[in-house]
C-alpha cells in the first residue's frame, strides 16, 4: 500500500512538475511498469534526440531502486547495447548509492546528467570509453550519428 501511494504521488509530481526535458508515465494498467522519455540536452551529441526508457518498480520500492533501461539505442560509455545503465544511484549499497529518499524524478535527472557527462572511468562499454578518453572527436561523431539514426522523431 505504501509503495502504491508513493508511486502515485511521484507520478503525479512527474506529470505536473516534470524536470526539464524529462517525461514519465504509466505504461499500462500496472502502476509498477513505467515509461520515460529524456530529450538530449543542448551542446551534447544527444541534442534534440528523444530517448525512451523502461522503468520497472520492484516490490520492495523504495527500499530497492527501480530497474531502468534505455529502449532507444544510445552510443555511450556507461550504457550497454541492452540499454542497461551503469550509475551508482541505480544500485543498492555497498556498491551503489541508492537511498529510499531518492525518487524516480531524481533518477531520471541523474541519467540525463550522465548522458551529458559520461563517466569513462566506470564504463559498461570499454571500447566506447577509451574512444571517449583518447579520441573524443570520434566519440562525439559516433554518438551524434547514433542519435540521428535512433533517437530522431
Helices and strands as residue ranges (DSSP letters): H 2-16, E 22-26, E 33-39, E 50-56, E 67-70, G 88-90, H 104-116, G 120-122, H 126-134, H 136-150
